[in-house]
Amino acid sequence: VLLVVPLDLAITPMRVLQDPIYSAKCRPLFEEGDVDDRFLMMLFLTVEHAMKNSSWKP
C-alpha cells in the first residue's frame, strides 16, 4: 500500500447523495434509476467545477 486516504476526503456517490446542496435533486434521480453512480459523479464534478466557490476546490 503506497497511500491511505481517509474516506472523508473521497468523493463518492453516497457523499453526493448526502450533500446538503445536491441531495434534494440527485437522490430521486438515483433512486428511480434515471442516473447510475458513475453518471451521478460526472454531474457532480461538472457542476462543482463550474462553481467559483466550490467546497471541493483546494
N, C-alpha and C positions, 0 to 999 in steps of 0.2 A: 504494500500500500504506500503510494507516494504522498498522498494528501488526503486528509479527512476534513470534510466541510460540514459544519452543523446544518441540519435540515432547515433551521430557521432562515438561513441565508439562501436557500434554494427556491427557485420559482417553480412551483408545482401546480398542477390543475386544482388540487384541493386548496392551495393558497389563494388562487384566483377566485374560487367559489366562496372563500371566507372573507375576501376583501370587502371592506365597507362600501367602496365606490362601485365595484363591478358585480357584486353578488346578486343584487336585485335583477339585473338584466341577464347575466350569464347563467345563473342556476336553472331557470326554467328551460332555456335552450339546451343545456347539457342534460337535464333530467328527461326531456322529451326526445332526446336523441337527434336533435337538429344539428348539433355540433359534437364532435368527439374530442377527446382530451388534447390531441395534437392541434386541432383547429382552434380550440379554446386558448391554448398557449400562444398561437400565432396572432390571434385577435388581441390578446392582452399585450403582447410585446409590441405590436404595431401601434396600438393606442398609447402605450406608455412612452414609446419612442417619440411620438408626435407631441407629447405634453412637455411644456417647458419646466414645470415644477414637479416632475415625477419623483416619487419617493424611492424609486429604484436606481436613479442616476447617482453616480459616485460624487 
